[in-house]
């Protein structure tokens, strides 16, 4: 099915996003410009940017701002990227120090043009961040590295506290978002291998792309079959008229129910809500996981 340029479902009145007004929002904005850094908050048009930046948190986007893939749900720029930015790891570390963060999420664009998919840049960024910010906890939100187990080992050897890789959508939805259907199983294998290598694992699921409830439940089961620890569930919001349309808006009550079901499936912690994204409430999820253990 081709991506429609028309949003098929009207956005409900209760789904409102805060406008940026807090002074910390503008502080973070200027800080990122100073260090010449990207964030997924900006690149993916995250609806929580005002809230998160007001609390002086951000999800850093490494390896530049251009993705080599063209997933139909994503607002990140797509095309032929430039070489990895020089000094990026050190600039990320400095920005984190300036923001006085104790927990940080680092993600990247997908770089199929690089031999290791950018895994070595994740590792060097982790090293730089920890050198400048002793005691910090680091969560990495990684691409699939084309299923390359050695690339994954490179990242995990740098000892991230959480390895996050988003499944994104149920398997049957992949053709609707311009993803080869076999990539669903590849993502599950990435999570399974990360767990085998000793990582705490996490994944994220968007809903509202045309899936049925049973498809969501099957995704829960697939993620638990590879021992995924943490899960986020959020409402898909069409970022532009060129992206895949939103087919359904789930109510806050439905998200509460999905959280209950996911927890019964065995996830250690679940964040579920209309505006939840893969790094939303990440520190709280990590702390709750450690209390559980």
Buried (B, 14 or more C-beta within 10 A) or exposed (E): EEBBEEBEEEEEEEBEEBEBEBEBBEBBBEBBEEBEBBBBBBBBBBBBBBBBBBEBBBBBBBBBBBBBBEBBBBBBEBEEBEEBBEEBBBBBBBBBEBBEBEBBBBBBBBBBEBEBBBBBBBBBBBBBBBEBBEEBBBBBBBBBBEBBBEBBBBBBEBEBBBBBBBBBBBBBBBEBBBBEEEBBEEBBBBBBBBBEBEBBBBBBBBBBBBBEEEBBBBBBEBBBEBEBBBBBBBBBBBBEEEBBBBBBBBEBEBBEBBBEBBBEBEBBBBBBBBBBBBBBBBBEBBEBBEEEE
